[in-house]
Amino acid sequence: MVGTTFYLFAAFLLYQRFQKSWILWLGVLLPFLLSLSRVYVGVHYPSDILAGFSFGMALCLGLIVVYKSLNNRGTKIQKNKNTAV
């Protein structure tokens, strides 16, 4: 769950900076491959992986919404500062 959230959000931030679509694919592929390795080694059941991936993706979407709202709010504040001066 934490790995999924980290890699997806890191891919989102890198995509915001560089605008390369392969970054998003890598952000999804890496947690998927890590989860397959955990099942292969026998550390987790597939249902654990599916639940963790789903919850991690939901958490990442929540982080993206918060990031965008804070980023937009900061932009509006800066615009208002510049127009008042």
C-alpha positions, -999 to +999 in steps of 0.1 A: +000+000+000+027+025+010+048+015-020+019+019-044+011+053-030+047+064-031+055+053-066+022+066-081+025+100-064+062+103-073+053+095-109+026+121-108+050+148-095+076+138-121+050+139-149+040+174-137+076+185-142+087+167-174+054+159-192+066+124-204+039+097-206+064+069-199+068+083-164+032+075-156+035+040-171+065+034-149+047+046-119+020+020-124+042-008-137+067-007-108+042-013-080+025-040-100+058-059-105+067-054-068+033-069-058+038-099-081+072-105-065+056-105-031+031-131-041+058-152-058+080-152-027+050-162-006+050-132+017+014-120+008-017-135-006-031-121-038-061-107-020-037-087+003-020-073-027-052-063-044-065-046-013-033-028-007-030-017-044-067-004-043-062+014-011-029+028-022-044+041-054-073+057-036-048+074-012-027+086-041-058+101-058-066+119-025-030+132-024-033+144-060-065+163-052-050+179-021-018+188-040-037+204-069-060+224-046-030+237-025-011+244-057-040+264-072-046+283-040-009+293-039-012+305-075-043+326-067-026+342-037+005+351-057-017+366-085-036+387-060-004+399-044+010+411-077-021+429-088-024+448-055+011+462-057 
